[in-house]
Amino acid sequence: MSQIPDHCGDVGPGWGGILEALHQRLKLIDKSYTVNKVFTDEFGILRVYLVNETPEMWQCITDAEDRSRHTCEECGSGARNFNSGSGGWMTRCRTHDPHIEREELW
Ligand SMILES: [Zn+2]
């Protein structure tokens, strides 16, 4: 039995606020909801899988995943989702963008 606070360390600290808000929403639906997995997918987006997820829970999770698309995984600032160039995607703000020299992309 694990819930979102047990999995906050599974993704970057910048998404902590998103996960906390999601935890609060899920608790209102089912106090004993159970997490299967929290991770960053190959597109650099937050993913949350629950055990026995209802359509209502799925909607809350989708909202959180959409927020992660615009939130830096390192610090929680406004961010963009981009291909890191080394085979993976990530969501980072300007400060944490490893390709900061490519300013034209902004
Ligand atoms: Zn950042």
Boltz pocket constraint, residues with backbone or C-beta under 6 A from the ligand:
constraints:
  - pocket:
      binder: B
      contacts: [[A, 14], [A, 72], [A, 73], [A, 74], [A, 75], [A, 76], [A, 77], [A, 92], [A, 93], [A, 94], [A, 95], [A, 96]]
      max_distance: 6.0
